[in-house]
Amino acid sequence: MFCPYKNSYLQLVVAMNPRVINKAVDEAMQVKNLDLHTEQPAAQRLESMQPSLFAPHVDITRAQLGFGRIGLRLLNRDLHSTDPLKQLQALHSLLDQVQISENAMFLIDLNVVYRLVDIMFHSDAVVREKVCLNLSHLASYYQGRLRILSKPDIVDNLMTLILKDRKEIRYAAAYTLRSLSRDRCACATMMENREIVENLLKVIRNDHTGIVILYLKILENLAEWNPVRALKANAFQIMMKLFENSDPRIVSIAMDCMSQLCRHHIGQILADENDLTFVLMSHLTSPSIDIIISAVGVMAWSTLTTRSKWRAKERCLELTNLLVILCDSNKPILQLRCMQVLINLCDCPDIRNHLERYRLKHISNVYIRTHEQWDGTSVTRNYEEETGHNYRTMCIEGVETVKNDYGDNELVINVHSYLQTVTDLKQQLIKAILWKSYKD
C-alpha cells in the first residue's frame, strides 16, 4: 500500500490504486478532514509540476519521510527484483530516502551505487530516469562520489544516455554529470574519458534550453580543471556563437565558460584575434545583471595581454565610463570584477592618465557595502526566500554564491573577508591610477 504520509511503498505488491484504499478507509472511519490528495483528480496541484515520466500510483505533492533501516535494506534488495513494478516502486521510494542525509549514508554503505549503475540501461525509460536522479543526490556526498567514480564505465554510460536517449533522460544524466563535476578530484577522473568534452560540444547547440545550461556548467567545471582539451575542440568559437543566444541564462553561463578558457595563454591569444573585449562591451549594458557580471568576469582575463590593452585604448572613453559606472553598483561581485579590469587597463599610460584626470574622484567615492548589508549572494534577498547564507547544502540553484578565499569549499561564505578584498582592491586601483613611471 502507498502511504501518503511517507511517500513510499510499504507493500511489495499492490493490486489496485492505493489512493482508493486510503479514501475508502477515511470514509469508513467517518474522517471529516479528508485528504484532498486522495481525490481524483488531485486538488491543489499545478499542471507544471506533472512529470512526463512518472511511476504508477505516486502523488508527487506529498512530503518525504523515512521508514527505518530494515526498509532501506529491502529497497536495496528490490532494485534487482525480477518484477518490473516492484523494481520501479523501490526506485521511487529510494529517491525519497536519499534526500535524507542519514539514510543516504546508510545506503551508500550498502553499495546501492553499484546496484543503480547495473540497471542504468534498463528497458523502461522511467527506471533510467530514476537511476540518474538517485545518482545525482548521492553525488552530493563525498562518499557517494567516491563510490560512483569507482565504477570505471559510469562516465561512458552517462554520455551514452546523453547522446542517444530521450530528453527527460538526457536532462537527468546531465544533472548527474554536473553534480559529479563540482568536485575537482572528480573532474580529473571524468577527464580520463577521451570524448566527454568533444561530445558535450557536439550536442550543446541542438538541445533544449534547460539541458544546454547543464552541459555548459559541466564544461565550465571541466575547463577549470583543464582548458586545453576544450580549446582543441573549438570551444572558444562555440562560446562566441552562444553569446548571440536569446536566453540570458545561456549567454551568462557561456561567458563563465569563456572565462575559464581565457585563463590559458592560447585562450588569451584567441581573445585578441577575435577582439573579445569589444564583443563584450555590447553586453555591459544588458538588462540582465547576470550577463553583466559574467561579461566583466571574462574581461578580467581578456585584458591581460599587451595587445588587448592597446586595443582598449581606441575606445578608452566609452569603456572606462561603463566600468566606472558599474563599480558604483551595490553588488560586491560586480565591483570586484570591474576594479580588476580597470587595474589591468592601467598598464596602458593613456588609459591611466585619462582615469586620473576625469575619473579618480568618482572611483574614490565608490561605496562598498558592510557585512550587515550583504548576504553573500549576487541577488537581493527577498522576504521568505531561502537564499543568503547557505551552510548545509552545496549551493542554491540560480544564485551566485561566493567561494572561500582558499580551496573550493562552498559550505561557508566568508563575507567579511570578501568585502575586505573589495576594499583592498579599491585602494590598489587608486594606487595604480596615481602611479608614475621613473621618467615622470
Disulfide bonds with the S-S distance in Angstrom:
none
